[in-house]
Amino acid sequence: MLVLPSELTHKQATACLRMLIQGLPSQTGTAVVVDAVSLQRFDSSALSVLLEFRRASLKLGKAFEIRNLSSRLVDLARLYGVAELLLPSA
C-alpha cells in the first residue's frame, strides 16, 4: 500500500506523483492501493495527482483503489465530477 503525505497542494504535487509512480513496481498484487489517512491539507492538485496516478496504474493493468479519503476530498471530487473515477461506489 502506498501512503499519501499529510499535505498535498500544488507545491507538493509533482514530488508526490513522482513518489507514487516510483512505488508502482512494489505493488505486486492485482490492485494498487493508496491510503489517504494522513492527508489533512490539500487543494485540487490532490485530485490531479490521484487521477494521473490512476492512469499510470491502469496502464500497467492494475486496478486502482483509494482508502481513507476525507469527506472534504470526496466532496471536492464530486464538485469536479471525478468522484466516480476515484471512488467507484460514489
Gaussian input, Z-matrix of N, CA and C with variables (Angstrom, degrees):
# hf/3-21g

backbone

0 1
 N
 C     1     B1
 C     2     B2     1     A1
 N     3     B3     2     A2     1     D1
 C     4     B4     3     A3     2     D2
 C     5     B5     4     A4     3     D3
 N     6     B6     5     A5     4     D4
 C     7     B7     6     A6     5     D5
 C     8     B8     7     A7     6     D6
 N     9     B9     8     A8     7     D7
 C    10    B10     9     A9     8     D8
 C    11    B11    10    A10     9     D9
 N    12    B12    11    A11    10    D10
 C    13    B13    12    A12    11    D11
 C    14    B14    13    A13    12    D12
 N    15    B15    14    A14    13    D13
 C    16    B16    15    A15    14    D14
 C    17    B17    16    A16    15    D15
 N    18    B18    17    A17    16    D16
 C    19    B19    18    A18    17    D17
 C    20    B20    19    A19    18    D18
 N    21    B21    20    A20    19    D19
 C    22    B22    21    A21    20    D20
 C    23    B23    22    A22    21    D21
 N    24    B24    23    A23    22    D22
 C    25    B25    24    A24    23    D23
 C    26    B26    25    A25    24    D24
 N    27    B27    26    A26    25    D25
 C    28    B28    27    A27    26    D26
 C    29    B29    28    A28    27    D27
 N    30    B30    29    A29    28    D28
 C    31    B31    30    A30    29    D29
 C    32    B32    31    A31    30    D30
 N    33    B33    32    A32    31    D31
 C    34    B34    33    A33    32    D32
 C    35    B35    34    A34    33    D33
 N    36    B36    35    A35    34    D34
 C    37    B37    36    A36    35    D35
 C    38    B38    37    A37    36    D36
 N    39    B39    38    A38    37    D37
 C    40    B40    39    A39    38    D38
 C    41    B41    40    A40    39    D39
 N    42    B42    41    A41    40    D40
 C    43    B43    42    A42    41    D41
 C    44    B44    43    A43    42    D42
 N    45    B45    44    A44    43    D43
 C    46    B46    45    A45    44    D44
 C    47    B47    46    A46    45    D45
 N    48    B48    47    A47    46    D46
 C    49    B49    48    A48    47    D47
 C    50    B50    49    A49    48    D48
 N    51    B51    50    A50    49    D49
 C    52    B52    51    A51    50    D50
 C    53    B53    52    A52    51    D51
 N    54    B54    53    A53    52    D52
 C    55    B55    54    A54    53    D53
 C    56    B56    55    A55    54    D54
 N    57    B57    56    A56    55    D55
 C    58    B58    57    A57    56    D56
 C    59    B59    58    A58    57    D57
 N    60    B60    59    A59    58    D58
 C    61    B61    60    A60    59    D59
 C    62    B62    61    A61    60    D60
 N    63    B63    62    A62    61    D61
 C    64    B64    63    A63    62    D62
 C    65    B65    64    A64    63    D63
 N    66    B66    65    A65    64    D64
 C    67    B67    66    A66    65    D65
 C    68    B68    67    A67    66    D66
 N    69    B69    68    A68    67    D67
 C    70    B70    69    A69    68    D68
 C    71    B71    70    A70    69    D69
 N    72    B72    71    A71    70    D70
 C    73    B73    72    A72    71    D71
 C    74    B74    73    A73    72    D72
 N    75    B75    74    A74    73    D73
 C    76    B76    75    A75    74    D74
 C    77    B77    76    A76    75    D75
 N    78    B78    77    A77    76    D76
 C    79    B79    78    A78    77    D77
 C    80    B80    79    A79    78    D78
 N    81    B81    80    A80    79    D79
 C    82    B82    81    A81    80    D80
 C    83    B83    82    A82    81    D81
 N    84    B84    83    A83    82    D82
 C    85    B85    84    A84    83    D83
 C    86    B86    85    A85    84    D84
 N    87    B87    86    A86    85    D85
 C    88    B88    87    A87    86    D86
 C    89    B89    88    A88    87    D87
 N    90    B90    89    A89    88    D88
 C    91    B91    90    A90    89    D89
 C    92    B92    91    A91    90    D90
 N    93    B93    92    A92    91    D91
 C    94    B94    93    A93    92    D92
 C    95    B95    94    A94    93    D93
 N    96    B96    95    A95    94    D94
 C    97    B97    96    A96    95    D95
 C    98    B98    97    A97    96    D96
 N    99    B99    98    A98    97    D97
 C   100   B100    99    A99    98    D98
 C   101   B101   100   A100    99    D99
 N   102   B102   101   A101   100   D100
 C   103   B103   102   A102   101   D101
 C   104   B104   103   A103   102   D102
 N   105   B105   104   A104   103   D103
 C   106   B106   105   A105   104   D104
 C   107   B107   106   A106   105   D105
 N   108   B108   107   A107   106   D106
 C   109   B109   108   A108   107   D107
 C   110   B110   109   A109   108   D108
 N   111   B111   110   A110   109   D109
 C   112   B112   111   A111   110   D110
 C   113   B113   112   A112   111   D111
 N   114   B114   113   A113   112   D112
 C   115   B115   114   A114   113   D113
 C   116   B116   115   A115   114   D114
 N   117   B117   116   A116   115   D115
 C   118   B118   117   A117   116   D116
 C   119   B119   118   A118   117   D117
 N   120   B120   119   A119   118   D118
 C   121   B121   120   A120   119   D119
 C   122   B122   121   A121   120   D120
 N   123   B123   122   A122   121   D121
 C   124   B124   123   A123   122   D122
 C   125   B125   124   A124   123   D123
 N   126   B126   125   A125   124   D124
 C   127   B127   126   A126   125   D125
 C   128   B128   127   A127   126   D126
 N   129   B129   128   A128   127   D127
 C   130   B130   129   A129   128   D128
 C   131   B131   130   A130   129   D129
 N   132   B132   131   A131   130   D130
 C   133   B133   132   A132   131   D131
 C   134   B134   133   A133   132   D132
 N   135   B135   134   A134   133   D133
 C   136   B136   135   A135   134   D134
 C   137   B137   136   A136   135   D135
 N   138   B138   137   A137   136   D136
 C   139   B139   138   A138   137   D137
 C   140   B140   139   A139   138   D138
 N   141   B141   140   A140   139   D139
 C   142   B142   141   A141   140   D140
 C   143   B143   142   A142   141   D141
 N   144   B144   143   A143   142   D142
 C   145   B145   144   A144   143   D143
 C   146   B146   145   A145   144   D144
 N   147   B147   146   A146   145   D145
 C   148   B148   147   A147   146   D146
 C   149   B149   148   A148   147   D147
 N   150   B150   149   A149   148   D148
 C   151   B151   150   A150   149   D149
 C   152   B152   151   A151   150   D150
 N   153   B153   152   A152   151   D151
 C   154   B154   153   A153   152   D152
 C   155   B155   154   A154   153   D153
 N   156   B156   155   A155   154   D154
 C   157   B157   156   A156   155   D155
 C   158   B158   157   A157   156   D156
 N   159   B159   158   A158   157   D157
 C   160   B160   159   A159   158   D158
 C   161   B161   160   A160   159   D159
 N   162   B162   161   A161   160   D160
 C   163   B163   162   A162   161   D161
 C   164   B164   163   A163   162   D162
 N   165   B165   164   A164   163   D163
 C   166   B166   165   A165   164   D164
 C   167   B167   166   A166   165   D165
 N   168   B168   167   A167   166   D166
 C   169   B169   168   A168   167   D167
 C   170   B170   169   A169   168   D168
 N   171   B171   170   A170   169   D169
 C   172   B172   171   A171   170   D170
 C   173   B173   172   A172   171   D171
 N   174   B174   173   A173   172   D172
 C   175   B175   174   A174   173   D173
 C   176   B176   175   A175   174   D174
 N   177   B177   176   A176   175   D175
 C   178   B178   177   A177   176   D176
 C   179   B179   178   A178   177   D177
 N   180   B180   179   A179   178   D178
 C   181   B181   180   A180   179   D179
 C   182   B182   181   A181   180   D180
 N   183   B183   182   A182   181   D181
 C   184   B184   183   A183   182   D182
 C   185   B185   184   A184   183   D183
 N   186   B186   185   A185   184   D184
 C   187   B187   186   A186   185   D185
 C   188   B188   187   A187   186   D186
 N   189   B189   188   A188   187   D187
 C   190   B190   189   A189   188   D188
 C   191   B191   190   A190   189   D189
 N   192   B192   191   A191   190   D190
 C   193   B193   192   A192   191   D191
 C   194   B194   193   A193   192   D192
 N   195   B195   194   A194   193   D193
 C   196   B196   195   A195   194   D194
 C   197   B197   196   A196   195   D195
 N   198   B198   197   A197   196   D196
 C   199   B199   198   A198   197   D197
 C   200   B200   199   A199   198   D198
 N   201   B201   200   A200   199   D199
 C   202   B202   201   A201   200   D200
 C   203   B203   202   A202   201   D201
 N   204   B204   203   A203   202   D202
 C   205   B205   204   A204   203   D203
 C   206   B206   205   A205   204   D204
 N   207   B207   206   A206   205   D205
 C   208   B208   207   A207   206   D206
 C   209   B209   208   A208   207   D207
 N   210   B210   209   A209   208   D208
 C   211   B211   210   A210   209   D209
 C   212   B212   211   A211   210   D210
 N   213   B213   212   A212   211   D211
 C   214   B214   213   A213   212   D212
 C   215   B215   214   A214   213   D213
 N   216   B216   215   A215   214   D214
 C   217   B217   216   A216   215   D215
 C   218   B218   217   A217   216   D216
 N   219   B219   218   A218   217   D217
 C   220   B220   219   A219   218   D218
 C   221   B221   220   A220   219   D219
 N   222   B222   221   A221   220   D220
 C   223   B223   222   A222   221   D221
 C   224   B224   223   A223   222   D222
 N   225   B225   224   A224   223   D223
 C   226   B226   225   A225   224   D224
 C   227   B227   226   A226   225   D225
 N   228   B228   227   A227   226   D226
 C   229   B229   228   A228   227   D227
 C   230   B230   229   A229   228   D228
 N   231   B231   230   A230   229   D229
 C   232   B232   231   A231   230   D230
 C   233   B233   232   A232   231   D231
 N   234   B234   233   A233   232   D232
 C   235   B235   234   A234   233   D233
 C   236   B236   235   A235   234   D234
 N   237   B237   236   A236   235   D235
 C   238   B238   237   A237   236   D236
 C   239   B239   238   A238   237   D237
 N   240   B240   239   A239   238   D238
 C   241   B241   240   A240   239   D239
 C   242   B242   241   A241   240   D240
 N   243   B243   242   A242   241   D241
 C   244   B244   243   A243   242   D242
 C   245   B245   244   A244   243   D243
 N   246   B246   245   A245   244   D244
 C   247   B247   246   A246   245   D245
 C   248   B248   247   A247   246   D246
 N   249   B249   248   A248   247   D247
 C   250   B250   249   A249   248   D248
 C   251   B251   250   A250   249   D249
 N   252   B252   251   A251   250   D250
 C   253   B253   252   A252   251   D251
 C   254   B254   253   A253   252   D252
 N   255   B255   254   A254   253   D253
 C   256   B256   255   A255   254   D254
 C   257   B257   256   A256   255   D255
 N   258   B258   257   A257   256   D256
 C   259   B259   258   A258   257   D257
 C   260   B260   259   A259   258   D258
 N   261   B261   260   A260   259   D259
 C   262   B262   261   A261   260   D260
 C   263   B263   262   A262   261   D261
 N   264   B264   263   A263   262   D262
 C   265   B265   264   A264   263   D263
 C   266   B266   265   A265   264   D264
 N   267   B267   266   A266   265   D265
 C   268   B268   267   A267   266   D266
 C   269   B269   268   A268   267   D267

   B1=1.4426
   B2=1.5325
   B3=1.3263
   B4=1.4560
   B5=1.5252
   B6=1.3225
   B7=1.4557
   B8=1.5243
   B9=1.3283
   B10=1.4646
   B11=1.5210
   B12=1.3213
   B13=1.4677
   B14=1.5339
   B15=1.3156
   B16=1.4679
   B17=1.5276
   B18=1.3253
   B19=1.4655
   B20=1.5208
   B21=1.3274
   B22=1.4663
   B23=1.5222
   B24=1.3192
   B25=1.4575
   B26=1.5253
   B27=1.3052
   B28=1.4656
   B29=1.5282
   B30=1.2969
   B31=1.4698
   B32=1.5351
   B33=1.3274
   B34=1.4658
   B35=1.5303
   B36=1.3099
   B37=1.4669
   B38=1.5290
   B39=1.3091
   B40=1.4709
   B41=1.5251
   B42=1.3271
   B43=1.4666
   B44=1.5272
   B45=1.3257
   B46=1.4592
   B47=1.5310
   B48=1.3071
   B49=1.4587
   B50=1.5243
   B51=1.3051
   B52=1.4735
   B53=1.5339
   B54=1.3299
   B55=1.4522
   B56=1.5306
   B57=1.3202
   B58=1.4562
   B59=1.5293
   B60=1.3171
   B61=1.4659
   B62=1.5267
   B63=1.3229
   B64=1.4628
   B65=1.5252
   B66=1.3245
   B67=1.4526
   B68=1.5122
   B69=1.3192
   B70=1.4677
   B71=1.5284
   B72=1.3351
   B73=1.4701
   B74=1.5264
   B75=1.3256
   B76=1.4640
   B77=1.5298
   B78=1.3166
   B79=1.4616
   B80=1.5203
   B81=1.3138
   B82=1.4601
   B83=1.5203
   B84=1.3169
   B85=1.4565
   B86=1.5251
   B87=1.3177
   B88=1.4520
   B89=1.5245
   B90=1.3349
   B91=1.4628
   B92=1.5203
   B93=1.3063
   B94=1.4642
   B95=1.5272
   B96=1.3322
   B97=1.4530
   B98=1.5199
   B99=1.3324
   B100=1.4623
   B101=1.5278
   B102=1.3314
   B103=1.4632
   B104=1.5211
   B105=1.3229
   B106=1.4681
   B107=1.5222
   B108=1.3217
   B109=1.4605
   B110=1.5289
   B111=1.3246
   B112=1.4702
   B113=1.5201
   B114=1.3090
   B115=1.4624
   B116=1.5308
   B117=1.3184
   B118=1.4602
   B119=1.5222
   B120=1.3064
   B121=1.4694
   B122=1.5139
   B123=1.3307
   B124=1.4628
   B125=1.5163
   B126=1.3180
   B127=1.4615
   B128=1.5240
   B129=1.3087
   B130=1.4668
   B131=1.5291
   B132=1.3124
   B133=1.4679
   B134=1.5245
   B135=1.3290
   B136=1.4644
   B137=1.5261
   B138=1.3240
   B139=1.4648
   B140=1.5220
   B141=1.3220
   B142=1.4675
   B143=1.5173
   B144=1.3193
   B145=1.4652
   B146=1.5319
   B147=1.3175
   B148=1.4644
   B149=1.5256
   B150=1.3161
   B151=1.4688
   B152=1.5195
   B153=1.3131
   B154=1.4709
   B155=1.5270
   B156=1.3206
   B157=1.4594
   B158=1.5276
   B159=1.3134
   B160=1.4634
   B161=1.5204
   B162=1.3417
   B163=1.4749
   B164=1.5296
   B165=1.3272
   B166=1.4705
   B167=1.5294
   B168=1.3161
   B169=1.4630
   B170=1.5224
   B171=1.3298
   B172=1.4646
   B173=1.5271
   B174=1.3229
   B175=1.4683
   B176=1.5296
   B177=1.3276
   B178=1.4690
   B179=1.5293
   B180=1.3256
   B181=1.4547
   B182=1.5150
   B183=1.3146
   B184=1.4645
   B185=1.5228
   B186=1.3053
   B187=1.4553
   B188=1.5250
   B189=1.3218
   B190=1.4617
   B191=1.5163
   B192=1.3276
   B193=1.4610
   B194=1.5303
   B195=1.3163
   B196=1.4666
   B197=1.5156
   B198=1.3145
   B199=1.4642
   B200=1.5236
   B201=1.3047
   B202=1.4624
   B203=1.5271
   B204=1.3101
   B205=1.4682
   B206=1.5204
   B207=1.3010
   B208=1.4628
   B209=1.5242
   B210=1.3094
   B211=1.4662
   B212=1.5225
   B213=1.3280
   B214=1.4678
   B215=1.5266
   B216=1.3212
   B217=1.4687
   B218=1.5305
   B219=1.3122
   B220=1.4673
   B221=1.5241
   B222=1.3331
   B223=1.4697
   B224=1.5239
   B225=1.3192
   B226=1.4633
   B227=1.5306
   B228=1.3250
   B229=1.4743
   B230=1.5273
   B231=1.3114
   B232=1.4692
   B233=1.5225
   B234=1.3319
   B235=1.4634
   B236=1.5271
   B237=1.3272
   B238=1.4684
   B239=1.5278
   B240=1.3197
   B241=1.4710
   B242=1.5115
   B243=1.3278
   B244=1.4704
   B245=1.5233
   B246=1.3206
   B247=1.4642
   B248=1.5263
   B249=1.3288
   B250=1.4629
   B251=1.5256
   B252=1.3182
   B253=1.4597
   B254=1.5224
   B255=1.3228
   B256=1.4566
   B257=1.5277
   B258=1.3101
   B259=1.4759
   B260=1.5257
   B261=1.3046
   B262=1.4666
   B263=1.5217
   B264=1.3271
   B265=1.4700
   B266=1.5257
   B267=1.3421
   B268=1.4723
   B269=1.5028
   A1=108.24
   A2=114.81
   A3=121.60
   A4=108.39
   A5=117.13
   A6=121.77
   A7=110.39
   A8=115.27
   A9=120.38
   A10=110.08
   A11=116.93
   A12=120.09
   A13=111.11
   A14=116.68
   A15=120.51
   A16=111.75
   A17=116.53
   A18=121.11
   A19=109.54
   A20=115.43
   A21=120.51
   A22=108.52
   A23=113.94
   A24=121.88
   A25=107.56
   A26=115.63
   A27=120.05
   A28=111.14
   A29=116.60
   A30=122.03
   A31=112.44
   A32=117.88
   A33=121.53
   A34=113.68
   A35=117.74
   A36=121.10
   A37=113.88
   A38=117.29
   A39=120.01
   A40=111.09
   A41=116.71
   A42=120.31
   A43=111.06
   A44=117.26
   A45=120.71
   A46=110.85
   A47=117.13
   A48=120.17
   A49=110.70
   A50=116.68
   A51=121.00
   A52=110.04
   A53=116.57
   A54=121.37
   A55=110.93
   A56=117.18
   A57=120.33
   A58=111.57
   A59=116.49
   A60=119.98
   A61=111.12
   A62=117.39
   A63=120.01
   A64=111.12
   A65=116.82
   A66=120.74
   A67=114.77
   A68=117.23
   A69=120.43
   A70=113.79
   A71=119.82
   A72=118.74
   A73=113.74
   A74=118.09
   A75=120.40
   A76=112.27
   A77=117.06
   A78=121.83
   A79=108.98
   A80=115.89
   A81=120.37
   A82=114.12
   A83=118.21
   A84=120.79
   A85=111.33
   A86=115.45
   A87=120.52
   A88=112.04
   A89=116.46
   A90=120.73
   A91=110.51
   A92=114.71
   A93=121.48
   A94=105.89
   A95=115.58
   A96=121.09
   A97=108.86
   A98=115.08
   A99=121.82
   A100=107.34
   A101=116.11
   A102=121.17
   A103=109.09
   A104=116.07
   A105=121.86
   A106=112.19
   A107=117.53
   A108=120.91
   A109=112.46
   A110=118.30
   A111=121.85
   A112=113.23
   A113=117.52
   A114=121.53
   A115=111.09
   A116=116.03
   A117=122.00
   A118=113.05
   A119=116.46
   A120=121.52
   A121=108.76
   A122=116.39
   A123=119.91
   A124=109.48
   A125=114.47
   A126=122.04
   A127=106.77
   A128=116.95
   A129=119.89
   A130=112.46
   A131=117.86
   A132=120.60
   A133=111.40
   A134=117.00
   A135=120.08
   A136=110.23
   A137=116.45
   A138=119.66
   A139=111.06
   A140=116.67
   A141=120.53
   A142=110.98
   A143=116.54
   A144=121.28
   A145=109.69
   A146=116.48
   A147=120.06
   A148=112.05
   A149=117.06
   A150=119.68
   A151=112.06
   A152=116.88
   A153=120.13
   A154=110.55
   A155=116.62
   A156=119.62
   A157=110.91
   A158=117.23
   A159=121.16
   A160=110.07
   A161=116.61
   A162=120.40
   A163=110.85
   A164=116.32
   A165=120.24
   A166=110.59
   A167=117.26
   A168=121.32
   A169=111.21
   A170=115.78
   A171=120.10
   A172=111.67
   A173=116.15
   A174=120.54
   A175=110.96
   A176=115.91
   A177=120.79
   A178=112.16
   A179=116.19
   A180=120.28
   A181=114.52
   A182=117.27
   A183=121.85
   A184=110.37
   A185=116.21
   A186=121.05
   A187=107.58
   A188=116.83
   A189=122.20
   A190=109.57
   A191=115.95
   A192=120.52
   A193=109.97
   A194=115.36
   A195=120.91
   A196=107.98
   A197=115.57
   A198=120.50
   A199=110.41
   A200=115.41
   A201=123.22
   A202=114.67
   A203=116.66
   A204=119.65
   A205=109.54
   A206=116.34
   A207=119.75
   A208=109.61
   A209=116.01
   A210=120.04
   A211=110.76
   A212=117.48
   A213=120.71
   A214=111.13
   A215=117.11
   A216=119.47
   A217=110.26
   A218=117.31
   A219=120.44
   A220=109.42
   A221=116.67
   A222=120.61
   A223=110.97
   A224=117.29
   A225=121.14
   A226=110.37
   A227=116.36
   A228=120.32
   A229=110.57
   A230=116.89
   A231=120.08
   A232=110.73
   A233=116.02
   A234=121.09
   A235=110.91
   A236=116.85
   A237=121.51
   A238=112.64
   A239=117.42
   A240=120.67
   A241=114.77
   A242=117.46
   A243=120.16
   A244=112.63
   A245=117.41
   A246=120.58
   A247=111.59
   A248=117.22
   A249=119.79
   A250=112.56
   A251=117.74
   A252=121.09
   A253=112.12
   A254=115.50
   A255=119.97
   A256=112.81
   A257=115.35
   A258=120.69
   A259=108.77
   A260=117.44
   A261=120.35
   A262=113.95
   A263=117.81
   A264=119.52
   A265=112.44
   A266=117.54
   A267=120.40
   A268=112.20
   D1=136.70
   D2=176.96
   D3=-98.51
   D4=145.22
   D5=-174.04
   D6=-118.86
   D7=131.66
   D8=175.95
   D9=-77.07
   D10=151.48
   D11=177.85
   D12=-72.82
   D13=174.04
   D14=179.93
   D15=-72.95
   D16=-24.29
   D17=179.82
   D18=-128.50
   D19=131.25
   D20=178.76
   D21=-144.15
   D22=88.53
   D23=177.35
   D24=-117.34
   D25=-175.75
   D26=179.65
   D27=-52.61
   D28=-37.85
   D29=-177.98
   D30=-61.62
   D31=-35.78
   D32=-176.95
   D33=-100.28
   D34=-5.10
   D35=-169.98
   D36=-57.91
   D37=-49.14
   D38=-177.10
   D39=-62.99
   D40=-45.69
   D41=-179.16
   D42=-65.82
   D43=-38.49
   D44=179.68
   D45=-66.40
   D46=-45.42
   D47=178.27
   D48=-60.95
   D49=-42.63
   D50=178.02
   D51=-59.51
   D52=-45.17
   D53=179.87
   D54=-61.81
   D55=-44.08
   D56=179.37
   D57=-63.60
   D58=-45.01
   D59=-179.59
   D60=-65.21
   D61=-36.54
   D62=176.46
   D63=-65.42
   D64=-26.95
   D65=178.70
   D66=-82.32
   D67=-11.30
   D68=-178.35
   D69=-54.66
   D70=-45.35
   D71=-178.78
   D72=-61.14
   D73=-23.16
   D74=-179.87
   D75=-78.25
   D76=-9.66
   D77=-178.86
   D78=-89.73
   D79=94.49
   D80=-171.25
   D81=-89.47
   D82=-10.77
   D83=-179.77
   D84=-78.99
   D85=-172.22
   D86=-179.92
   D87=-81.71
   D88=-13.38
   D89=-179.52
   D90=-127.53
   D91=146.76
   D92=172.07
   D93=-97.69
   D94=125.08
   D95=-177.77
   D96=-113.20
   D97=128.86
   D98=177.82
   D99=-115.13
   D100=128.09
   D101=178.76
   D102=-101.31
   D103=124.01
   D104=-178.50
   D105=-105.84
   D106=17.85
   D107=-175.38
   D108=-59.16
   D109=-33.26
   D110=-178.05
   D111=-83.25
   D112=-16.77
   D113=-173.84
   D114=-68.12
   D115=112.50
   D116=-178.34
   D117=-115.53
   D118=-39.42
   D119=-177.75
   D120=-117.02
   D121=124.06
   D122=-176.45
   D123=-157.16
   D124=165.67
   D125=171.18
   D126=-134.10
   D127=-168.09
   D128=-176.96
   D129=-63.47
   D130=-16.42
   D131=175.92
   D132=-61.07
   D133=-29.52
   D134=177.71
   D135=-61.06
   D136=-40.38
   D137=176.94
   D138=-63.55
   D139=-41.90
   D140=178.98
   D141=-60.38
   D142=-43.89
   D143=179.59
   D144=-62.37
   D145=-48.07
   D146=-178.76
   D147=-63.35
   D148=-40.34
   D149=178.61
   D150=-66.74
   D151=-41.68
   D152=178.52
   D153=-66.17
   D154=-40.38
   D155=178.28
   D156=-67.56
   D157=-36.16
   D158=174.71
   D159=-59.05
   D160=-45.19
   D161=178.51
   D162=-59.83
   D163=-44.06
   D164=-179.64
   D165=-63.56
   D166=-39.77
   D167=179.28
   D168=-65.62
   D169=-47.52
   D170=-179.83
   D171=-63.54
   D172=-33.96
   D173=178.69
   D174=-62.10
   D175=-30.13
   D176=177.78
   D177=-87.82
   D178=5.68
   D179=178.85
   D180=79.40
   D181=19.11
   D182=-179.02
   D183=-104.06
   D184=142.55
   D185=171.85
   D186=-70.44
   D187=161.84
   D188=-175.91
   D189=-128.20
   D190=132.02
   D191=-179.18
   D192=-140.94
   D193=137.20
   D194=174.75
   D195=-115.66
   D196=132.92
   D197=178.19
   D198=-114.74
   D199=150.74
   D200=171.80
   D201=62.59
   D202=38.04
   D203=175.04
   D204=-72.23
   D205=137.70
   D206=176.82
   D207=-69.10
   D208=155.20
   D209=178.83
   D210=-63.18
   D211=-30.02
   D212=177.95
   D213=-65.32
   D214=-40.81
   D215=179.81
   D216=-72.66
   D217=-35.58
   D218=175.53
   D219=-62.07
   D220=-43.81
   D221=178.19
   D222=-61.74
   D223=-40.52
   D224=178.81
   D225=-64.52
   D226=-41.27
   D227=178.06
   D228=-63.27
   D229=-38.69
   D230=177.35
   D231=-66.33
   D232=-42.56
   D233=179.18
   D234=-58.38
   D235=-41.00
   D236=-179.31
   D237=-84.69
   D238=-4.16
   D239=177.22
   D240=76.96
   D241=24.98
   D242=-178.07
   D243=-119.11
   D244=8.50
   D245=-177.43
   D246=-58.49
   D247=-39.88
   D248=-178.02
   D249=-67.25
   D250=-22.73
   D251=176.04
   D252=-78.15
   D253=-34.80
   D254=-177.22
   D255=-94.00
   D256=-30.89
   D257=-177.97
   D258=-130.91
   D259=93.60
   D260=-175.64
   D261=-53.04
   D262=-28.08
   D263=-178.44
   D264=-87.27
   D265=1.80
   D266=-176.84
   D267=-76.79

